[in-house]
Amino acid sequence: MKRKLVSTMLCMFLVMGIIIPLAFADVPLTSKFDQTGHYGIVASGVGLLGITSGTISIDVPGTVVAAYLYWAGYDIETGGDDSVQLDGFAVTADQSYVGEWFGYNYHFVYVKDITALALVNTGPDNYEVSDLTLGVVNYGAGLLVVYEDLSLPMARVVVIDGLDGFFFDWDPDIGPNSEVACFEFAGVASDRDLEMFLFVGGTEHEDRPNEVWTETGTGTPETNIIDPPSSPTDPPDYPLYAAEGPAWDTYTADVLIPAGDEWLCVQIESIESWETGPDYAGRGTSALFIAAGFVLPVEYEMLDGLSPGFWKHNIRVALELPGRYSVPHESEPRMDYETILALAEDATGEIGENALNTALAALTAKGPGSETTRLDMANALNAAAGYTPYQD
């Protein structure tokens, strides 16, 4: 809602002698998904301003690992709408974020993990989101998919989400800029290229000034990165402009992670400007920072010291350990999953999955809080397959 309308309503309440609570309730973006494998992300959305249905077009290049459906909007009531239809299938949110401002402004973000519903397919497809009725304004909906493709390099994939408002000419914590959202990781000896995906709802047209800033570094992440003295990216002018239909953007960018850096932070700026034009052209944009996804290549040396639980959920990583940790033969630097399963068959001819489960059980038996190195994992797999363990 525009500042002028809010100011008018506040004056009315003061004249009438009514005291209202000033509630500001942004929800910082927090972790939704964090796994390592031959993974990538695709994301797409559709703006639904003034309508209740639309189509998300997305191409998933590999096997679906996780799929999240988001929808968002605004109302002056508390109800919201935690249910939509996806291709005619009723979907109810697992999680909702509500921003309550001044006691009568409510923004809503809803999230549904639809992985187990098997509604998302490998390859290109169209997905119809319908029956979205959030009240005053529907912003739109987005689909973010983590997929596996064994031809991809090993990567750590992280998804974070919440409800972070950045509203022109408003005071913190709902404006004028978003909070800083950060992704922390171990530094390595070489530069890396990270893929970044953002969902933003409530954006308008190309004449509402905004910027998406990123910064990397070591130590404690920054708390404000707008117009940094040295940025690894050159952000385009006004990158958020309802590119996927009225009130929705899926913003993507490649970000250089210099050698040794341990974090990436992103912040959305609503640029200070009071220019007057049609539909508030020239004034800073106002919207919601809803979600971010990051795909960061990893090096095998970074896998030492991880818990048995990591290996349990990332078995393919263990099967491709390079160099002297290769499984089961040191002379072959990497072996594909199916080959390892075949070699892991025991003397009775039972399928290799049983042997791998034995290896995972042995690792899990190390107990809570224990650490597992790549050598531990390789030796457990070798023992399950009947091969002699490696020596450090």
Residue pairs with C-beta under 8 A, 6 or more apart in sequence:
1 74
1 105
2 280
3 168
3 169
3 170
6 102
6 105
9 104
10 20
10 102
13 19
13 20
20 102
20 103
20 104
21 103
22 102
22 103
23 100
23 101
23 102
23 103
24 101
24 172
24 173
24 174
25 98
25 99
25 100
25 101
26 99
26 162
26 163
26 164
26 165
26 173
26 174
26 179
27 97
27 98
27 99
27 109
27 162
27 163
27 164
28 162
28 164
28 179
28 181
29 160
29 161
29 162
29 164
29 179
29 181
29 289
29 291
29 292
30 160
30 161
30 162
31 158
31 159
31 160
32 68
32 111
32 159
32 160
32 161
32 291
33 66
33 68
33 146
33 157
33 158
33 159
34 156
34 157
34 158
34 159
35 65
35 146
35 156
35 157
35 313
35 314
36 154
36 155
36 156
36 157
36 298
36 303
36 310
36 314
36 317
37 65
37 148
37 154
37 155
37 157
37 314
37 316
37 317
38 148
38 149
38 150
38 151
38 152
38 153
38 154
38 155
38 316
39 65
39 146
39 147
39 148
39 149
39 152
39 155
39 157
39 295
40 61
40 62
40 146
40 147
40 149
40 152
40 155
40 157
40 195
40 295
41 144
41 145
41 146
41 147
41 157
41 159
41 195
41 197
41 293
41 295
42 58
42 59
42 60
42 61
42 144
42 145
42 147
43 58
43 142
43 143
43 144
43 145
43 197
43 199
43 250
43 252
43 293
44 56
44 57
44 58
44 142
44 143
44 244
44 250
45 56
45 70
45 140
45 141
45 142
45 143
45 199
45 244
45 248
45 249
45 250
46 54
46 55
46 56
46 129
46 140
46 141
46 142
46 244
46 245
46 248
47 54
47 139
47 140
47 242
47 244
47 245
47 246
47 247
47 248
48 54
48 71
48 73
48 129
48 132
48 138
48 139
48 140
48 141
48 245
48 246
48 247
48 248
49 137
49 138
49 139
49 140
49 242
49 245
49 246
49 247
50 138
50 246
51 138
52 130
52 131
52 132
52 133
52 138
53 85
53 128
53 129
53 130
53 131
53 132
54 128
54 129
54 140
54 141
54 245
55 126
55 127
55 128
55 129
56 126
56 127
56 128
56 129
56 141
56 142
56 143
57 124
57 125
57 126
57 127
58 120
58 124
58 125
58 127
58 143
58 145
59 123
59 124
59 125
60 120
60 121
60 122
60 123
60 125
60 145
60 147
61 122
61 147
61 149
62 122
62 147
62 148
62 149
62 152
63 122
63 147
63 148
63 149
64 115
64 120
64 121
64 122
64 145
64 146
64 147
65 115
65 146
65 147
65 148
66 113
66 115
66 145
66 146
66 159
67 113
67 114
67 115
67 119
67 120
67 143
67 144
67 145
67 146
68 111
68 112
68 113
68 114
68 143
68 144
68 145
68 159
68 161
68 291
69 84
69 86
69 91
69 111
69 112
69 114
69 129
69 141
69 142
69 143
70 109
70 110
70 111
70 141
70 142
70 143
70 144
70 161
70 199
70 290
70 291
71 81
71 84
71 109
71 110
71 129
71 132
71 134
71 138
71 139
71 140
71 141
71 142
72 107
72 108
72 109
72 110
72 134
72 139
72 140
72 141
72 163
72 201
72 202
72 288
72 290
73 80
73 81
73 107
73 108
73 132
73 134
73 135
73 136
73 137
73 138
73 139
73 201
74 105
74 106
74 107
74 108
74 134
74 135
74 136
74 137
74 139
74 202
75 106
75 108
75 134
75 135
75 136
75 137
76 104
76 105
76 106
76 135
76 136
77 106
77 135
78 98
78 100
78 106
79 135
80 96
80 98
80 106
80 108
80 110
80 134
80 135
81 108
81 110
81 132
81 133
81 134
81 135
82 92
82 93
82 96
82 110
83 90
83 91
83 92
83 93
83 131
84 91
84 110
84 129
84 130
84 131
84 132
84 141
85 91
85 128
85 129
85 130
85 131
86 114
86 119
86 127
86 128
86 129
87 119
87 127
87 128
88 128
88 130
89 117
89 119
91 112
91 114
91 117
92 112
93 110
93 111
93 112
94 111
94 112
94 113
95 110
95 111
96 108
96 109
96 110
96 111
97 108
97 109
97 110
97 111
97 161
97 162
97 163
98 106
98 107
98 108
98 163
99 105
99 106
99 107
99 108
99 163
99 165
99 174
99 288
100 106
101 107
101 165
101 174
106 135
107 163
107 165
107 202
107 288
108 134
108 163
109 161
109 162
109 163
109 201
109 288
109 290
111 161
111 291
114 120
119 127
120 127
120 143
120 145
122 147
127 143
129 141
132 138
132 141
137 202
137 247
138 247
139 201
139 202
139 247
139 248
139 287
139 288
140 201
140 244
140 245
140 246
140 247
140 248
141 248
142 199
142 201
142 248
142 250
142 290
142 291
144 159
144 197
144 199
144 291
144 293
146 157
146 159
146 293
150 316
150 336
150 337
153 297
154 297
154 298
154 300
154 317
154 320
155 295
155 296
155 297
155 298
156 185
156 294
156 295
156 296
156 298
157 293
157 294
157 295
157 296
158 183
158 293
158 294
158 296
159 291
159 292
159 293
159 294
160 181
160 183
160 291
160 292
160 293
161 199
161 290
161 291
161 292
162 289
162 290
162 291
163 288
163 290
164 178
164 179
164 181
164 288
164 289
164 290
165 173
165 174
165 175
165 178
165 286
165 287
165 288
165 289
166 174
166 175
166 176
166 177
166 178
166 268
166 269
166 270
166 285
166 286
166 287
166 288
166 289
167 174
167 175
167 176
167 270
167 286
167 287
168 175
168 176
168 208
168 270
168 283
168 284
168 285
168 286
169 175
169 176
169 272
169 283
169 284
170 176
170 286
173 179
175 270
175 286
176 269
176 270
176 272
176 284
177 226
177 267
177 268
177 269
177 270
178 267
178 268
178 269
178 289
179 267
179 289
180 221
180 222
180 223
180 224
180 225
180 265
180 266
180 267
181 265
181 266
181 267
181 289
181 292
182 221
182 263
182 264
182 265
182 266
183 263
183 264
183 265
183 292
183 294
183 296
184 221
184 262
184 263
185 262
185 263
185 264
185 296
186 262
186 302
187 218
187 259
187 260
187 261
187 262
188 259
188 260
188 299
188 301
188 302
189 259
189 260
190 259
191 256
191 257
191 258
191 259
192 256
192 257
192 296
192 297
193 254
193 255
193 256
193 257
193 297
194 254
194 255
194 256
194 257
194 264
194 294
194 295
194 296
194 297
195 252
195 253
195 254
195 255
195 294
195 295
196 214
196 252
196 253
196 254
196 255
196 264
196 266
196 292
196 293
196 294
196 295
197 250
197 251
197 252
197 292
197 293
197 294
198 212
198 249
198 250
198 251
198 252
198 266
198 268
198 289
198 291
198 292
198 293
199 248
199 249
199 250
199 290
199 291
199 292
200 240
200 248
200 249
200 250
200 251
200 268
200 287
200 288
200 289
200 290
201 247
201 248
201 249
201 287
201 288
201 290
202 247
202 286
202 287
202 288
203 210
203 240
203 241
203 242
203 247
203 248
203 249
203 285
203 287
204 241
204 242
204 246
204 247
204 279
204 280
204 285
204 286
204 287
205 241
205 242
205 279
205 281
206 238
206 241
207 238
207 277
207 279
207 281
207 282
208 238
208 241
208 280
208 281
208 282
208 283
208 284
208 285
208 286
209 237
209 238
209 270
209 271
209 273
209 282
209 283
209 284
209 285
210 238
210 239
210 240
210 268
210 269
210 270
210 271
210 284
210 285
211 226
211 235
211 237
211 238
211 239
211 268
211 269
211 271
212 235
212 239
212 240
212 251
212 253
212 266
212 267
212 268
212 269
213 225
213 226
213 227
213 228
213 231
213 233
213 235
213 266
213 267
213 268
213 269
214 225
214 231
214 232
214 233
214 235
214 253
214 255
214 264
214 265
214 266
215 222
215 225
215 228
215 231
215 232
215 264
215 265
216 232
216 255
216 256
216 257
216 258
216 261
216 263
216 264
216 265
217 261
217 262
217 263
218 260
218 261
218 262
218 263
219 262
221 263
221 265
222 228
222 265
224 267
225 231
225 265
225 266
225 267
226 267
226 269
227 269
232 255
232 256
232 257
232 258
233 253
233 255
233 256
238 285
239 249
239 251
240 249
240 251
240 268
240 285
240 287
241 249
242 248
242 249
243 249
243 250
244 250
247 287
249 287
255 264
257 264
257 296
264 294
266 292
268 287
268 289
269 284
270 284
270 285
270 286
271 284
271 285
272 284
273 282
273 283
273 284
274 282
274 283
275 281
275 282
275 283
276 282
276 283
300 321
300 322
300 325
300 374
303 310
303 317
303 321
303 373
303 374
304 373
304 374
305 371
305 372
305 373
306 371
306 372
307 369
307 370
307 371
307 372
308 360
308 363
308 364
308 366
308 370
308 372
309 364
310 372
311 317
311 318
311 360
311 363
311 372
311 377
312 360
312 363
312 364
315 356
315 360
316 337
318 327
318 374
318 377
318 378
318 381
319 327
319 335
319 336
319 337
319 340
319 381
320 334
320 335
320 336
321 327
321 334
321 374
321 377
321 378
322 333
322 334
323 333
324 330
324 390
325 374
325 375
325 377
325 378
325 390
326 332
326 333
326 334
326 335
326 378
327 335
327 340
327 378
327 381
327 382
327 385
328 335
328 340
328 343
328 344
328 381
328 382
328 385
328 387
329 335
330 390
335 343
340 352
340 356
340 381
340 385
341 351
341 352
341 353
341 356
342 352
343 352
343 385
344 352
344 355
344 356
344 381
344 384
344 385
345 351
345 352
345 355
346 354
346 355
346 386
347 386
352 385
355 384
355 385
356 381
356 384
358 384
359 377
359 380
359 381
359 383
359 384
360 380
362 380
362 383
362 384
363 372
363 376
363 377
363 380
366 372
375 390
375 392
378 389
378 390
379 389
379 390
382 388
382 389
382 390
383 389
